[in-house]
Amino acid sequence: MTQALLVILFTGLIVLGVPISYVIGMVAFIGILLIPQLSGIVVFMKMFTGLDSFVLLAVPLFILAANLMNHGSISKKLIDLSSALVGHIRGGLAHSNILVSMIFAGVSGSSQADTAGVGKILIPQMEENGYDKGTAVGVTAASSTLGSIIPPSITMVVYAGIANVSTSALFVAGIIPGVLLGLAMMLVVYFIGIKRGFPKNKRTPLKTTMRLFYKSAPALMTPVIIIGGIVTGAYTPTEAAAFACVYALIIGMFVYKTIKIKDLPEIIKETLKLSSLSLFALSTANALGELLGYYNVSTKASQFFAGMPGGAYTFIFVVVVFFLIIGTFMDAVPAMILFVPVILPAAITLGVDPVHLGLVIIITLALGLVTPPYGLCLLIAGTISDLSIEESFKGVLPYFLVAIAVLIFVAFFPNIIMGIPRFINPSIF
C-alpha cells in the first residue's frame, strides 16, 4: 500500500510540473518517514554522502571549463575552422554545425553548453544564409547531444561513479559511437541538402584553412590533453577537469585575450547555478536510492529480467525503450542515479558488460535532450530561433531517427563497439 501511494505521489508531482529534483527529494523524505525503523535524518545523510565523491567533483569543473571556453570565444574559432573544412559541401553550414559539435564535445563534456555556445552563433547565421528555422534548430540541438557521448562527458563521469566502473574505459568506448553518430547526422544533412537545395560556400583556400587551424590549435589541444592524460593514466577524470579549467582560463586570458579578470565572478556564478541543478538532483536521487534499497527493488528487478525470454538481448531492448521514455521528462543525472542501481545487478547476471550498458544508457538519455517535453537542448535551440517546441521537434526528427539507428547498432553489436577500444588499450577494460 505504501509503495503504491509513493508511486502515485511521484507521478502526481511530475504531472503538476514540480522540478524533478524536488519530486525525488519529497518522495524519498515521505517514504522514509513512513518506515518505522528509519529516521528522517537518513534522507539528509544520504544526500550529503551521495555528493561526497572525488569523481563527482569533475561535474562542476567540466561545467566551469565549458563556460570559460564559451566566454573565451573558443567556440567561435572552432566554428570558423569547421566552416573552412566542410563549408564547401552542400549544406556547408549545417555540416559545420555538426563538426564543431563533435570538436566542442571533446572540450566541454556538456551538451547544454554546446547548444548555447554554438547555437547563439550558428543558428542566426544559418537563417541568414537561407536555411529554414526548423533545420537550423534541429541540426544544432541534435548535434549538441554529442557532448554527452564523445569524451570527456559529465554523464559518463556520473555513471562511472554510480556503477563503479572505469571512467577511462567509458571515455574510450564513447569515441567510436560519438563519431559514428556525428557522421550519420552529416549524411542526413547531405541528402536533405540535395533535396531542399541547401546553400554551400566557396572552397576555402588552403592557406586560409591552415591559418584558422593555427589559431584554433590551442583549443583543439584541449581534448587531446584531457583524454590522452586520462587514458594513459597520467591523471584522473577529476584532475583532468581541473586542468581543463586552468587551460581554458590561460587560453582565454593570455592567448585569445577575450576573458578579463572582471568577467570571472559572472562565469563562476553561472557555473555554480548550473552545477547546483545537477548535483542537487544527484543528492536527492541518492536518498531515494536508499528507499528503493529498503524495498529490495534491485533484487526484484534482477529476478524479473533473469526470468524473461531472450536473455541479454531482450534486456538491452527493454533498457533502451525504458530510458527513451524516462529521458523525455527527466535529466540524465537523476535518471541514472535512480535506475542504474536497479538494473545493474540484472545486467551483470545476464552477462552484459557494465561499460557497454553505460554507453547504451548514456546515448539513450542524450536523445532525451531533444525530445519534448523535457528536451533541454531542443528548448535552448528553439529559444534562440524563437521557434515553438512543436516546430523545433519537426526540425530535429530526421536526425533523431538516424540517432536511433546508431543507438540500435551500439546496443546490439557490442563486440564491434567494444572490440576496437579494447584492442587499442586493453589495460583499462
N, C-alpha and C positions, 0 to 999 in steps of 0.2 A: 504493500500500500504506500509506504513512504517513498519507494523508488518511483512509483507511478506519479506521485504528487510532484516530485522533483523534476521529472521529465516534462510534466505539464507546465510547471513554473518556468523551466528553461525555454520551452517553446513559446510560451506566452510573452515572456520578456523580449525574446527575439522579434516576434511579430509586432510588438509595440515600438520597436526601434531603439531599444536600450543598447548602448555600446556593448559589444561582445565581452570586453574585459570586465565590465561591471556585472554583466549577466553571470559570467563564470564565477566571479567572487561571491555574489549573492547566493547562488545555488550552493556553492561549497560551504559557505558560512551557515546557511539554514540547514543543509543536510547534516553537517557535523554536529550542530546543536541538537538535532533530533536523535542523535546516538548517545545513549546514557553513559557509555564507557568513555566517551571523548569530551574534551572541553573546547569551548570556542577559541581558546588561545592557540589551539593547534593550527587553525587557519593562518594566523599571523606568523607563527613559527615556520610553517611550510612556505609561505610567501617569501619570507626572508631567506631561508636556506635554499630555495629554488633559484635565487639570484647569486648565491654565494659560490660562484664558479669562475675560475680564471679564464676558461674558454669563452664564456658569455661576455666577458669584458671586450671581446672583439666586436660585438654588435655596435655599441656606441662609437667605437674607434673607427670602424669602417664607414659609419654614417658621417662622422666628422671629416674623414678623408674625402668622401664624395662631396660634401658641402664646400670644402676648401677648393676642390677641383672645379666645381661649378662656378664658384665665385672668382676663381683664378683664370677664368676664360679658357681653361684647358679643353672643355667640350667644343668651343668654337674652333680651336686649332685642329682638333680631331675631325670635325665636320669638313673643314676646308681640305684636309688631306684625303678624306674619303671621297669627296666630290671630284677631286683630281684623279683618283684611281678608277672610279666606276661611273662618273657623271656622263661619259660619252655613250653609255649604253641606253637603249630605250627605257624610259622611266628612271633616268640617272639619279635624280634627287631622292626618289624612293629607295633605290639601291644604296645610295649614300647613307640614308637614314638607318637602314638595317646594318650596314657595315660599321658605322660609327657606334651603334648599339652593341655590336659584338666586341669592339675595342673597349668601349666605355665599361662594359660588363667586367672586363678584366682589370678595371681600375677601381670601381666603386663598390661592387658587391650589392648594390641596391637598385631594384627595378624602378622604384618611385623616383629616385634621384635621376635616373636615366630619362624617364618620361619628362620630368620638369626641366632638366638641363638641356637635353636635345630638342624637346618639343617646342620650347619657347623660341628657339632659333629656326628650326626646320619646318614646323607647321605653317607659320606665316609665309615663309619662303616658298614652300611648295604651292600654297594657294596663289601666290603672286605669279608663279610660273605656269598656271593653268591646270593644276590638279584640283579635283573636287575636294570639298571638306572631308567627306567620308573616307577617301583614300588617304589624305594627309593624317587624319586622326587614327585610322585603322593601322597603317604601317607603323606609326610612332608607338602606339600602345602595344601592338603585337610584338614588335622587335624589342621593346623595353623589358619584356618578360625574360629575355636572355640574361638580364642582370642577376636573376636568381639561379641560373643554371650554369653559366660559364664562371669558373672560379676567378677571384675569390667571391664567395657568396655568403651573405648573412644567414640565409635559411639553412645552408649546409653546416655552418658552424653550430646553429641551434640543434639541428638533427643529430649531429655528432655528439653533442653534449647529452641529449636525451637517450640515444641508443647505445652510447658508449662505444662508438666506432671511430676509426681514424679519420680525422678531418682531412689529412693529406690524401688518403685513399679516395674520399669523396671528391676532392678537388680534381684529382687526376681523372677520375671516372666521368666527371661532368664536362670535360673539354670536348670530347667527340660528339655527344648528343647536342651540346650547345652550338657547335659549329655546323653540325648537320641541320639543325633547326633553322639557323640563320640562312644557310644556302637554300633550304627548301622555301623559305619566305621570299628570297630573291628570285627564285624560279617562278613563283606565283606572280610577282611584280612584272617579270619579263613577259609572261603570257597575257596578263591583263593589260600591260602597256601596249602590246601589239594590237590587241582588240580595241582599246579605247584611244589609241594614238597618244600615249603619254609623251611629253617633250623629252628631248635629250640635248645635252650640251656639246659644245665642240670639244674635241680631244685636247686635254691639257698638255702643253709641251713638256717634254721630259725634264728640261731644266727647271721649269716651274714646279713640277711634281717633286723633284729632288730637294728644292728649296723648302717646300712645305713639309717634306719628310724631316728635313734637318730641324725646322722649327718645332715639329711635334715630337722629336726624338726623346726629350726629357719625359714627356707624358707617356710615350709608348714604352719606355723602360720600366714604368711602374708595375704592370702585370708580370713582366719578366722577372723583376727582382722579387716581388711578393711570392709568386707561385714557385719560382725556382728555389727560393730560400726554404719554403715550406716542404717541397718535395725532396730536396736534398737533406733536410733535417737541420739546416743552419739555424732556424728559429721556428717557434710555434706560430699557429694562426693569430693568436693574440699579439704576439711580438711583431708579426708581420703587419697587422693592422696599425699598431703604434708607429711602426716605421713608415707606413703609407701616409700617416698624418704628418709626420715630420718632413717627409719627402715632398708632399703636396704643398706644405707651407713654404718650404725653401724655394720650390719652383715658382709658386705664385708671388712670393715677395721679392726674390732676387734674380730669377731668370726672366719671367714674363712681366714682373713688376705690376701686377694687377691687384694684389692684396696689400692693403695698408694696415698698420697696427690698429687704427681706429675701426677697422672692419671686423676685427676678431671677436669683440663682445657679441655682436649680432650673429656671427657664424656659430659661436658656441651656444648661444641662446636657442637658435634654430635646431642645433644638434641635440640639445637636451630635450626639447619638445618632441622631436621625432623618436628619440631613444626611449623616452618615458612611455610612449604608446606601446611599443613592442615589449619592453621589459615589464611593465605593469601587467599586461596580458599574460606574459610568461609566468609571472609570480602567482597570479590568481589561478591560472591553469594548473600550476603545481599543487596548489591547495585542493583543487577539485580532484587531482590525481590521487590524493590521499583518500578522498571519499570513495572513488572508484575502486581503490585497492581494498577498502573495508568490505565492499560488496563482492569482491572476487571477480570483477568484470573481466580482467585479463584471462583468468583461468577459464571462465565460461566461453569467452570468445575463442580461445585456443581450442577448446573441445568442439565448439561449433564448426570451425574451419577444418579441423582434423577429420571430422565425420562427413565432410562434403565430397561428392564425387568430383573427379578431375584433378584433385591434388593441388599442386603449386600453381598450375595454370588458371584454375578456377579462382584460387585465392588472389592472384595478381589481378585478374579481371574485376573481381569484387572490389579490391582496393582502389583501382583506377576509377570505377564508377562512383564509389563512395566519396573519394576525395574530390572528384569533379563536382559533385553536389555540394559538399561541405565548402569548397572554395568559392562558391557563388555568394556566400553570405558570411564568410569568416576569413580572417587573415591567416597566412601560413603558420605563423609562430604559435598562436593559441591552438590552432587545429592540430599541429604536430604534438604539442605538449599534451593535449587531451587524448589523442587517439593512437599515437605511435606506441606508448607503453601497453596499450590494449592489444594491438595486433602483432607486435614484435615477437612475443612468445610463440604465437601461431606460425609466424613466418619461419622462425628457427626450427620448429617442429617439422615443418613441411620441406625443410632444406633450402629455403630462399636465403640468398646472401643478404645480410643486413645492409651492406653498402648498395647493392642493386635495388633493394627495397627503398632505401632512402632516395636514390636517384629517381625512381618512378614517382614517389610521393612528392618530391620537390618540383619535378616538371609538371605534375598534375595540378598542384596548388599554384604554381606560377601562372597557369592558364586561367585560374580563378581571378587573376588581376585584370582580366579583360572581359569577364562575364558579369552581367548585371545580376542582382542589384548591388553587390559589393564592388567588384571591378574597379579598384582604386586607380590603376594606371589608365583605364578607359575614362574614368571621371576626370582625371587630371588633363589628359589629352583633349577630351571634349570641351572642358572649360576653356582651355587655351584658344580653341577654334570657335567657341560659342555654339557648340553643336549639341543637340539633345542626346540623351543616353541611348535612345532607340536608333537614331541615325548613326551614332558612333559605333554601335554594335554591328550594324549592317556593313559598315566600312571594314571592321575588323574580322568579319566572319570568314572570308576566304583564307586568311592567314591562321585563324583559329582552327579551321578544318585540317589544313596541312600540318599544323602542330599536333593535332590529334593523331594523324597518321604516323608522325615521327614518334610520338609517345607510345603507340602500339608496338612499333618496331623495337623501341628501347625495352618495353615491358616484356615482350615475348621472345626476344632473341638476346638473352643475357650473355651468352658465350661470345657473341661478336662484340657487344658493347663493353663488356668487362675484360675480354681477352686481350685487346690491344693495350690498355693501360697496364695490365698485369705483365705483359711482355716487355713493356717499356721500363717499368720499375716494379719488379715482383716483391721487393723487400717491404713495401708499405701495405701489401694486401695480405 
